[in-house]
Structure formats: structure tokens, C-alpha cells
Amino acid sequence: MSSPATGTDPAVLVTRDETDPSVAVVTLNRPVKYNALTVELKEALLAAAVEVAADETVRAVVLTGAGKAFCVGQDLGEHAAALEADPVDALGTVRRHYNPLIRALNEAPKPVIAAINGPCVGAGLGIALAADLRIAAEGLKFSTAFTGIGLSTDSGLAASLAHAVGVSRATELVLLNEQFTAEDARNWGLVRDVVPADEVLGTALELARRLAAGPTRAYAEVKGALRFGAVNELPAVLEYEADAQVRLSTTRDHQQAVSDFLAKKKPVFEGR
């Protein structure tokens, strides 16, 4: 599968893992431009995110970039042309493209793993943080970038970065616009693991296969509960959790896993 592009190569590739076809791999495919985000790439990435989220045969997703970068954020050449044509409409891309993309990734009813193979900047960082788990390449550089061009954050960074590293450090990273490394990100809990660049995709795929063999519907409920719990008070969170457990009580995975536990057998989850 692939998303159409105006050039010779698709802007986004959607493939299946050869070892486990229930794992989808979504690849940003503008390697010459370090996967900088044009309208074409943003639209193709949104379409891919919606596609894999809706596909019930997909139980885990790996998101990565082609070439040497994950994503360096907005394509500033295209942005400069948009500013010249209409400064107000130029930033309409936030509502048209970034907002629905971040929601599609964050709300996907299955785990999403970002395989961050190279530089991850601006909206690229927002996209990576919209994933559930992250694997990063040794020595790669992250940057928020926005204040460097006189903008505030987009792609959900005001929430996702603050939740990941705390408001104080997030404020520092955005205001000062200082680069930080994969090793910094690991120390702050921003990424799960840091591995050599040529092992990033393989490590992410291994993790995705593990998750794809798990209770997919429970994972979806966990994701929703954590999103809800991050912004609501305890009484509401308790009610949300109670409702989620009721919904899961009727699933085959839960019922069979309880039976297997009592029989001292390892459960096999089918994602239903």
C-alpha cells in the first residue's frame, strides 16, 4: 500500500512487516528533504494514519522516516510561499493538517511506535510524541524549533511535551530552542530506548510484534484512559476506568485470559 504523490515516489509508504503482517509500517518518504512536511506529505500521512487506524487486521503500527531523518518539521520553502500569498491562511495548515494528524495517531485504537531514525524537529517532534512509544537512534538531535522562527508550538507539543518531561523542562526546551540528544530524551523518559541507527527500525518492529500479540482492545481502552486521566480530576477518571472495564468484560481476550490464568496456561490474545 502507498499514498499517491505528485512526483515519482509516494509521499508516504504503508507496508506490512514480513515477519508479522498485523504490524503496519508507515514511512515518511521525502528523504532528500529530510522528510520536511509539505501539504502533499501531510495529507498523505493523515490518510495513512486514518487507514491503519481503521484497518482491523492491523494490531500495531510503526512510524518512521526514509533516509537519514525522521522528520525536520514544516517545509519552510513551501511555508514562505504560503506566507507571501496569505499570511493568515498560511497557518491554517495547523487546523487543516496537523491537528487531525496528531489526533489520528494519538487516538488510534492500537499501539503506535515511532522509530526515530534521525533528526526530529518541530512538528516532527510533535508527530513522534503522538505515538505511544518511541525508539531513537544514538546521537540524534531533537529540537522544538518553533521560537527559532517566531512561532509558538503546534502538533500538540504544548500538551505532549509538557506531559512527557514536565512543564518546567518543556518551557525551557521551547523558549530557549536548544537541541537535545537521544540520550537526553531517554534520561527524561521521552523515549523507551536508544540504539544504533541501523537497529532503530528492527527494534521498533520487535516491540510492535510483541504488542500485536497482545489484547488490542484493552490497549485501545488504556490509551483512552490515559488521555482522559491526564486532563481530568480523579472522580471522573475513576468512572472512566469503571466504564472501560465493563466494555472489556465482554471481549473474548479478557474472558479467555481469565480462564487460561486459572488453568495455569499462557493466554493467546486475538485482539477481539
Protein Blocks (a to p, Z undefined) as FASTA:
>chain_A
ZZddfblbdfbdcdddfklmmbccddddbfknoopacfklmmmmmmmmmmmmmmmkbcbd
cdddehjbfbecjafklmmmmmmmommlmmmmmmmmmmmmmmmmmmoccdcddddfbdce
hjlmmmmmmpmbdcddehiacdeklmmnopaceehlmmmmmmmnojklmmmmmmnopacd
fklmmmnopafbdcdfklmmmmmmmmmmmmmmmcfklmmmmmmmmmmmmmpcfklmmmmm
mmmmmmmmmpmklmmmmmmmmnopacddehZZ
